[in-house]
Amino acid sequence: MQNQSFNQSLLSFLHNSPTPFHAVETMKQTLLENGFAELKEQDHWVISEGEQYFVTRNASSIIAFTAPAVNFHDTGWRMIGGHTDSPCLKLKPNAQVTRSGYHQLGVETYGGVLLHTWLDRDLSIAGRVTLKLSTGERISRLIDFKEPIAVVPNLAIHLNRGVNDGFSVNPQEEMLPILGLANSELDLQKVILDQVEKQHPDLGKLELLDFELSMYDTQAPALVGINKEFICSARLDNLLSCFVGLDALIAGKDSSQPALLICTDHEEVGSLSASGANGPFLEDVLQRLSPNPEHFVQSINRSMLISADNAHGLHPNYAAKHDKLHAPMINSGAVIKVNSNQRYATNSETAGVYRDLANQEGYEVQTFVVRSDMACGSTVGPIIAGGIGVPTLDIGLPTFGMHSIRELAGSEDAYGLAKVLKRFINTPVLMTME
């Protein structure tokens, strides 16, 4: 029953988080409901012992932490990391296009999009808009059209006879979503403003200054499989890890060990931004909490980060794509990710910590190493480890169709990872230092 309740909450989180902005807003509300107080980066911070806090940057990245004690150099941190962004189609600034009698949207690919999966899907639009009020004040708000308003239709096989022999999609010419027939005028700026006024009727007269809007699939997340073994949803990479980390942090908020969750934007494009893992966000926060330089270094060296991002599960139709001794199975436990070229930050000590904690909880652990004749991906783990020097483990849940518009993971794995992360947060000593 606990697993079922957990998964239903996970599905709701995924459904309510079509963009990084919405994911962070959803996490904010959950944290506020559980007694966390919001900090603003521009304000002076007073951290009280026994309290819990969170801070956001760019409304698309979030750090939440507990402070059972404020001498962080004595305790260190139990850190969990993830990212809020997913590959998608983003509207270009001049997005209104009319071609061959149809209104379309000019879009740009964000991250490593598995393009063909976006064809023939019921698409909507969500994101952030920046506005000017009648008072002259400039503000930003989130919008979500929610209803399917666009589609990128496939080309019929009759006009592309060789499609099943090999298929590529030109992102400039062939991925423009169709909004409707061009037999009437369309003003995209007005369409966006109408949606803002519909969702924020208290704002009065508005001027649209700019926007950051993304397309997304309106099909709801679901449990699938003959025995509901799988979670099928958009944005499992990496909102699945964000949810698991958030659940563990909230469950461990009364622990005597300080804990921290960081979920950053822009991982899918390299993380180099003000709000990305390769930017200063985490270090800025940690230095404010340990302003003495020596105390800062002490706190980092008494800490550990578990970077949670999805792992490639063994696909039965493509088994040869895996090293057969490192081929994770769905619903057989979380996956420790290892790469000797430091595409993952795992080492024997951080892996040993997780294996021991998982054993104590009664959960299996798997290992992924990419085939030696294939390139390896990466994630926020090595970036954070290289930035602040924290011992790090890269871990993930086995997933099919990573970077598809709709990915597949196990309905048991997320709950198991959350249980182990809760133990991690409640463990005062992880390694005996020499």
C-alpha positions, 0 to 999 in steps of 0.5 A: 500500500505504501508503494502504491501511495508513493507511485500515485504521488509520483504520477501527480508530480510528473503530471503537474510539472511540464517544465522546470519552472513548474517542477520547482513550483510544485516542489516549493509548495510541497516544501511549504506544506511540510514546514520548510521556510523560503529564503531569498538570495537577495536577503540576509539569512538567519538560519535557526537550529532545528528548522528547514529551508529552501531557496530557488534560482531562476525559478527553475533550480532549487536547493532545500536543506535541513538544519538540525544543528548549524555547526555544519563543519562538524556534521557535514551534509547528506546531499542528494542531487538531480536535475529539473530539465528534460529534452523537449521542443522550445518555442523560438522568440519569433515562433509564429509561422504560416506555411502552405495554409497552416499556422505553425510554431517555430521550435528549437530542440533543447537537449538530446531530443529523440525527435521521432517520438514527438510525432503524432502526439497531442501537444500543449505549451507551458512555461514562464512569461515576463510581463509589464503591468499597467503600473509599470512593474515587470513580473514573471508568471507561469502558464500552462495551456493544459489542453492539446493545441498542436501536433507534428503529424508524420508523413504518410508511408505512401509518400515516404516508401523507404521510411522503415529502412531508415528514418531521420527528422530535420528539426528545422523543417519537419518538426514544426507543430501545427496549430491550425488552419490559416483560414483566419488571422492568428496573433500568437502574442495575443494567444499567450496573453489570453492564457495569462489573463485566464490563469492570472485574472488579478493582474489587470492590463498586461504587456507581454515582454518575453517568454520561455515556453516549451511543448509537452505531451498531454498524455497523463503518466500511468502505471502500465504492464500486465501487473502494473510493473512500469511507470510510463511518463514524460520527463522521468529523466530526471523528475523521477529523481527530483521526486525521490530526493524530495520525498527522502528529504522531507521524511528525514527532516527530523534527523540529527544529520543536516541534509540537502537536496539540489535540483538544477536546470540545464543538465541536458545542455551541459549545466553551464549556467547561473542556475545549472550544476556547473554554475555557482548556485550550490557553492553560493548557498554552502558558503553562506551556511559556512562562511568561514573558509576552513569551516566550509572545507571541513563541511564538504569533507564530512559530506557525501553527494548521491547524484540520482539520474536515470540509468539505461535498463537492459532493453530486450530488443537491443540486448547487444547494446549492453555489456552483458555483465553490467546490464540493469534490469527494471525493478531489480534495484537502483543502479550504481553508475561507474566510468573510469574516465570520470563521466560518473563520479562514483568511487569504491568508497561512495559505492560501498556506502550505498551498497551497505545502506541498501543491504540494511534496507533489504534492496538489491543494487545493480551496476552499469558500465557502458560498453567499451566500444560506446561513448558514455553519457554524464550527469551532475555528479562529476560537475558538482564533485569537481566544483566543490570536492564533495565525495560523490556517488552516481546512481540511477533507476533503470529506464527505457527510452531515455530522452523519448517523449515518453519514458519507462521505468519500474514501479518498484524501483523509485520507492526502493531508492527513496527508502535507501536515501532516507537511511542515507540522510539518517546515517551520521557516519558514512566512512571512517576517515584515516 
